[in-house]
Amino acid sequence: MANGKARRKGRWGEEIAAKFLENKGLKIIGRNYTKKFGEIDIIAMDGDVLVFVEVKAAVNPQFHPIEQVTKRKQRILKKMAEIYLAENELLGEVDCRFDVVTVQRLDDKIVVEHFPDAFGM
């Protein structure tokens, strides 16, 4: 389980990411969908497309937070999305995609980047 500092950084990044996505016209329909082996940070609608969003926040400018979305993390997110779709009777009923939003604090500036359709289902 994440320590308190990491959890706060994650929540900070998720708040910024959610506002950023809403400003881009996405409708947030869920946050922190959790099962024992993983979590989907944000679930949103982009028109008719259901979007599962992974948020990565960093305050260390030595690396880009997108690097934390490993193949293993992608597999977990895909499994989480399948469970969400099944629980909500949406399997085969809606188009889906996986986005990544990164939030970085660089000096006194916050940089947000959105990577739509970052990896396939």
C-alpha positions in Angstrom: 0.0 0.0 0.0 1.2 3.5 -0.8 2.6 5.5 2.0 0.9 8.8 3.1 3.1 11.1 1.0 2.7 9.0 -2.1 -1.0 8.8 -1.6 -1.3 12.6 -1.2 0.8 13.2 -4.3 -1.5 10.8 -6.2 -4.6 12.5 -5.0 -3.1 15.9 -5.9 -2.4 14.7 -9.4 -5.9 13.2 -9.8 -7.6 16.4 -8.8 -5.6 18.4 -11.3 -6.1 15.7 -14.0 -9.9 15.6 -13.4 -10.2 19.4 -13.8 -8.0 19.3 -16.9 -10.2 16.6 -18.5 -13.4 18.4 -17.6 -12.0 21.5 -19.2 -11.4 19.4 -22.4 -15.1 18.4 -22.4 -14.9 15.0 -20.8 -17.5 14.1 -18.2 -16.1 12.4 -15.1 -18.4 9.5 -14.1 -16.2 7.8 -11.5 -13.0 8.1 -9.5 -10.8 5.6 -7.7 -12.6 2.4 -8.9 -10.8 -0.1 -6.7 -10.5 -3.9 -6.5 -8.0 -5.8 -4.4 -5.4 -5.9 -7.2 -5.7 -2.5 -8.7 -7.4 0.8 -9.2 -8.6 3.0 -12.1 -8.0 6.6 -11.2 -10.7 8.2 -13.3 -13.5 6.9 -15.5 -14.9 9.5 -17.9 -17.1 9.8 -21.0 -15.7 11.5 -24.1 -18.8 11.8 -26.2 -19.9 8.2 -26.7 -16.5 6.7 -25.6 -15.9 5.4 -22.1 -12.4 6.4 -21.1 -10.3 4.7 -18.4 -7.7 7.2 -17.2 -4.4 6.4 -15.4 -3.0 9.5 -13.7 0.7 9.7 -12.9 2.1 12.6 -10.9 5.7 13.5 -10.2 7.6 16.3 -8.5 11.0 14.9 -9.7 11.9 16.4 -13.1 14.6 13.7 -13.7 12.1 11.4 -15.3 8.7 11.6 -17.1 5.8 10.1 -15.2 4.6 8.3 -18.3 7.5 5.9 -17.8 5.6 4.5 -14.7 2.9 3.1 -16.9 4.6 -0.2 -17.5 3.3 -3.2 -19.5 2.4 -4.8 -16.1 0.4 -1.7 -15.1 -1.3 -1.8 -18.5 -2.3 -5.4 -18.0 -3.8 -4.6 -14.6 -5.7 -1.6 -16.0 -7.1 -3.7 -18.8 -8.3 -6.4 -16.3 -9.8 -3.6 -14.1 -11.6 -2.2 -17.1 -13.0 -5.7 -18.0 -14.4 -6.0 -14.5 -15.9 -2.6 -14.5 -17.5 -3.3 -17.9 -18.9 -6.6 -16.7 -20.2 -5.2 -13.4 -22.0 -2.4 -15.3 -23.3 -4.7 -18.1 -21.4 -2.7 -20.7 -19.2 -5.5 -22.2 -19.5 -5.1 -26.0 -22.0 -2.2 -25.5 -19.6 0.8 -25.5 -16.4 1.9 -27.2 -13.5 2.3 -24.7 -10.0 3.6 -24.6 -7.2 4.1 -22.1 -5.8 7.5 -21.6 -2.9 8.6 -19.4 -2.6 12.0 -17.8 0.7 13.1 -16.4 1.1 15.9 -13.9 4.5 17.3 -13.1 5.7 20.1 -10.9 8.6 21.7 -12.7 10.1 24.6 -10.7 7.1 26.7 -9.9 5.0 25.5 -12.8 2.5 22.6 -13.1 2.7 20.8 -16.4 -0.2 18.6 -17.4 -0.1 16.3 -20.4 -2.9 14.1 -21.9 -2.1 11.0 -23.8 -5.4 9.8 -25.4 -5.6 6.2 -26.4 -2.2 5.5 -24.8 -2.6 1.7 -25.1 -5.2 -0.6 -26.6 -7.8 -2.9 -25.0 
